[in-house]
């Protein structure tokens, strides 16, 4: 974060609104496509008494990256470049009041599926660079209480959404008066999801009110115990969405349990998949995950192993296809631009199979990594995906006649590495492939600069 001029107090970063996904190591992170926002638990006092002081306390932060992705194998193909930047600007506080905004620019793709390199990279005449104002909000912080009120256009920051790119119009309140515990209330009149990482064409846009309430616990302040308990409701769209994450860490060993349950309104235009013979909408969707991980927070070995299963009519229980859920593996759930094979509410996990039975997913996974002393990390990941998952085929019509969906059993192996040239500049590389009913590979190189 670059400060325009030193001041006695700085504004809560953009991530202070709501919950933000905590940073984890390469071995446990669920394929984070974008730098995620983080909660700044320290609420700044309203010390600014001069408007000029507030302006001088303005902060600018963000990132820019270039990424090259190539898909290969019998069930995937294509190469794409992507360039993207996001810039957060926050004024200093004037009697506790401040203003923030987020602007972005993006061109190119992240998960190519056929087509030419120029088409995938946004260089064809039909493609244009996307520019926009993703967030513009006002904020009030209080001296007497560790409370922040935010209103305007902002990101939907929860553990079941994409905190970097999902956005909405409304207001939120965050309170941290109890040490280590946060209370979050959000209410939106209109909202849009970005499961495809394409800001101009979000996969689900709704003007039905969305209400979210969450309670979070910081393990650093609660003797190793961390938790998230969230509930959401969207009028005439989502009957309820619940997300619970309970974890305990001691001596670098972390035991974690995650459960997500969602019921949608099948008459909503977003979920009405009925035809003349049967309704294929998964009304009740459920996910659970158990993971055991080790991370010493020093140089050395990092490792994780876990299992994910589902219940109900389907497994599309999250607003985003990954969010902060432990996916296992690196690429099997992110093979198409829409992330349809993940756990998103509008992915294949929200659809029953063609015979009307429930779609299900089972994933057993493990990872082993190393954090070096010279700003380098290395990770080897494995995942086994099975069950009645009804996944979408990347090239199903060509390689699997008369099937665009099928129950997939596959193994994934991937190797990834990150080298940090400095605390601002880093290069990450990923190479992985699936074997079994889906045979596809991915090679990716990404250079990121944070400022």
N, C-alpha and C positions, 0 to 999 in steps of 0.2 A: 504494500500500500504506500503510495507516494503522497506526502503531505505538502500542500501548497505553501503553508507557513506554519511553524510550530505554534501550538496553542496549548492552554492549560488543560483543555478537555477535548476529546475527540468523540465524534458521533458513533453510535452503534452502527456496525457495518450492516450492509443490506441483509445479510443472513440473520440479523437479530430478530426478524419477524418470523415467529413460529419455530418449528423444528427444522434442523438441517442435518443432512446425512453426515455422520462423523467420518473423518478420513481413516482408512484402514490400509493395510499393506496390500501389495499386488496379489498375495495368495488368498486373501479373504474378501477382497472387493468384488462386487458383482458388476463387472464390466462397465465401470463408470465411463460414459461417453464424454461427459463434460466435467470440468471442475465444479464440484458441488459447493453450495454455500454452507457456512458454518455459523452456529449461534455464538455471539459474543455475550457471555453471561454477565459481564460487567456493565451495568446501566450507567451511563455518564450523567453527572449532575448538571442541572440547568444553570451553569455558571456564566453564560454569555449575557452581558448586559448591553452590549453594543452590536448593532447590526453589522458594522464593519468587521468586528472581531469574529462574528459568526461566518461571514463570507471568507475571511482569511483562514478559518479553520476547515475549509472545504477539503475533502479527501477524494482522490481518484484511484481506482483500482480496477483490475480486470485481467484479461488474458487474450492472447492471440495464438493460433496454432495453424500449422499446415500438416496435412495427413494424406498418405497414399495407401489405399486399400486394394488388394487384389483377391478375388474369389476364384477358386478353381475346383476341379473334380467333376464327377459325372452329374451332380445335382446342383451345381452352382457355377457361375462364370461372370466375368466382368472386372474391370479395373476403374477406380475413381480417385480423383483428387478432391480434397475439401479444404477450404480456407475459411476460418471463422474467428471472429473477435467479439468480445462482450466487454463493455466499459461501464462501471458503476461510479456514479458521482453523488456524493452526499455533502450537503452544507454542514457547517458547524451549527450548534444549537443556539437559538436566540430566545431566552427565557423558556428553554425547553422545547421550542418549536424548530423543526428542521425540514428540509426538502431533499428528496433523493430521486434518482432516475437511473435507468439502465437502457443503453442503446446497444444494438448489435448489427453485425454484418455477416452474411453467410453465403457461400456459393459452393456447389459441389455436393457429393453424396458420401455416405459412410458405409453402406452395405449394398454394393452394386449387385444387380440381378439381371445379367444379360446386357443388352444395348452396347453402344460404342463407348470408348473412353471419353470422347468429347461430350456425349449426351450425359453420361454419369457425372462428369466433372462440371457441368453447368456452362460449358463453352459453346454449346450449340445455339443457333439463333432463337430457339424456343425457350431457352433458359436465361434467367436474369439473376444478378446478385440481389439477395434479399437484404433490405435495409429497414430498420424500424426502431420505434421507441417501445421497448418491451415493458418498461415499468416507469411510472411517474406517480409519486405519492408524497403525502405529508406525514410527519411523525411528531408526536408529543412524548417527551420523557419527563419523569417526575423526580424531584428531590426527595420527597417524603416517602416514596414507595418505589421499589425496583420494578417499575411498570412502564411499558411502552404501548402507545396506541398509534396504529398506522392506518391510513385510509387512502384509497386511490386505485391505480392499476399496479398490481404487484404479482410476484411469483407465489404459487401455491407450495408452501414449504411444509411438507409432512413426510413421514417415513414411507408413505404409500404412493407418493407422486414424484414427478421429476422436478426437483427443487430448482433446477437451473432454467427450465424452459416452459413448464406448465404455468399459465398465468390466469388472473381473474380480476374483476372489478368489485371492490368491496372494502371491508375494514377488518382489522384484527387487533386483539389485545393480548399481550404477553406479560406475565408477572413472575418474578423470581424472589418474592419476599421470604420464602422458606428456603434456607440454604440447601442447595443441591437439587431443588425441585422446581420445575417450571409448569405454569398453567397457560394454555393457549386456546383462544377462542377466535374463530374466523367465520365471517359471513360474507357471501358473495352473491351478487345479483346476476352476473354473467361470467362464464369461465370457459377455458379452452385447454385441451390436452395436446401434447406434442409427442405422441408415441413414435412418430416417424422422424423426429428430429428435423422437421421441416416447418419452420415457423409460419410460413405463409399459408400452409394447408394443414392445420391441425386435424387430427383424426376424429375428435369429438368436440363439438362446439355447442354450448347450451346456454340459454338465457333463463333457465329454471334456477331458482335460488339454491345455493349450496352452503351447508352449515357444517363446521368442523370443530370438534373439541378434543384437546389432548392434554395429557399429563406426562411429563418427562422427568427422569431421575438421572443425575450425573454420577457415574460410578466413582469418579475421582473424589467426590465429596461425600459419598455414602458408603464408605468402607468396602468398595469393590462391587457393590450392587448397582446395576443400571437397569432402567426400565423405560418403556414407552407404552402408553395406553391411549388409543385414539378411537374416535367414533365420528362418522360422517353421514349426512343425509342430503340428497338432492331431490327437490320437489318433482314428483312425477317422472323421475329418472332413476335414482338409486334409493331403494327403500332403506337400506342401511349398509354401512361399510365399517368394519371394526378391524383394528390392528393392534396386536399385543406383542411386545418384545421384552423378555426378561432374561437378564444375563448376570453372571457373577464372575469376577476375575480375581485370582490370587496367584502371586508369584509368576505372572505372565501367562497362566493357564486360564482360558475363558470358556465357560459353559454357557450356551445360548439356546433359547427356545423362542421361536416366532410362530404366530398364528394369525391368519387373516381370513375373515369371513365377510362375504358380500352377497346381498340379494338385490337384484335389479327389478325394475318395473318392466315386465315383458311387453306392455302395450306402448312403451316409449319408442319413438321412431329410431332411436339408436340401438335398440335391442330386439325389435320385432322381426324375427326370422321365420315366422309362421308361413306355411304353404298350404296347399289344398289337402294334404294328407296328415301333417303333423307339425307341431311347433318344435323347432330345433334350438330355441334359446335355452341356455343354461340359466335357470332362475337363481338358484342358490349355488354359490361358488365357495370353495374352501381350500386353504393351503396351510400346511404346518411344516416346520423345519427344526431340526436339532443339529447343533454343531459344537464340536470340541476343537479349540484352537490354542496354539501357543505362539506367543510373541513376547520376547524379553524386553522389547523397546530399546535394545542395544544392538550392536552388530552381532550377526550369528544366524542361527536357524529360525525360520518361522514355518509353521505348519498348521493345517486344518483338515478336518474330516467331518462329513455330515450326511444327513439324509433328508430329502424333501418328499412329502406325499400330499395327497389331496382328498377331499371329501365333498359330498353334495353332487349337484348336477354337472359341475365343471370346475376348473381351477383358475379362471381369469378373475382374480380377486383384488387386483391392485389397479390404481388409476394409470400407473406407468407399467411398462412391460418388465421392468426390473426393480426400480426404486431402491430401497435399502434391504430388500429381501436377499438372503444368501442363495444365489442361484446354483452354484457349482459349475465348474467349467468356465469357458471364456466365449464360445462362439455359437453353441447349438441353439440358443434362444434369440440370437441376433443375426439370423441369416437373411432376413428380408428387411427392406427399408421401414416397414411398419412394426418390426419387432413382434410379428404375429405369433411366433412360437414361444414367447415368454409368458409371463403371468398377468399381462395387461387385461383390463376389463373388456376391451374390444378385440382381443386376439382370439386364437383358436380355442383357448381354454374357456371362452365364454360361449362355446357352441357345443351342442350334443353331437354325437356321431350320426352318420347318415341313417342308421336304423333306430335313432331316438334314444339310445342308451347314453348314460353319462360319460363324458370325457374325463379321463384321469391322467395323472402324471406321477411317476416315481423317478427320483434322481438320487443316486448314491455318488458321492464325490469326495475327492481328497486333493490336497495340494501340499507341496513342499518347496520351500524357498530359502534364499540366503540374502541377508543384508550385509553388504561389504563396508569396509571402512573408507573407501574412496568413492562415496556417493553412487554406488552401483547396487542394484538388486536384481535377483534372478528367481524365477518361479516356474515350477513344473506342475501342471494341473491335469486332473483326470476326472471324467464324469461318465456315468452309465445312465442312460435315459431309456425308460420303458413304460409299459402300461398302455391303457386304452386312450392314448393321448391325442389322436386325430389331428396330427400336425400338418401344417401347410407345406406343400412341396415347392421347392424353389424352381425346379424344372420338371414338375410332375407329369405334365402332358407329354413331354418328349420321352422321358425315361420310364414312366410307369403308366401305361395306357389306361385311359378312362379313370385316372385317379389324380385329383389335385390335393386330396387329403388322404392320410393313411395312419395306421397305428405304427409308430416308429420304435424300433429297438436299435440303439446305437451306442458306440463308445466315442468319447472325445479325448484326444491328447493335445495339449498345447504347451508351448514354451514362451515365456515373455520375460523381457528384461527392460530395466530403466536405468539410464545414466544421467545424473544431474551434473551439468557443467557448473552450475551455481545454484543458489536458492531461488533463482528466477527462471533459469533456462534448463530444460530437460528433454532428452530424447528417449522415447519408448519404442520397443519393437515387439511384435507378436507374430508367432507362426503356429498354426494349429490345424487339425483336421478331424473329421468325424469318420467313423467306420461302421458299417452295418446297413440298415435300410436307407439311411441318408449318407451320401458320400460327398462331402464338400470340405474344402479347405479355405483358410484365410491367411494372408500375409499382410502385415500392416506396419508402417513406420510413421511415427507422429512426433513432431517437434513443437514444444509448447514453451511460450514465454509468458510469465506472470509479472504483472507490474502493480 
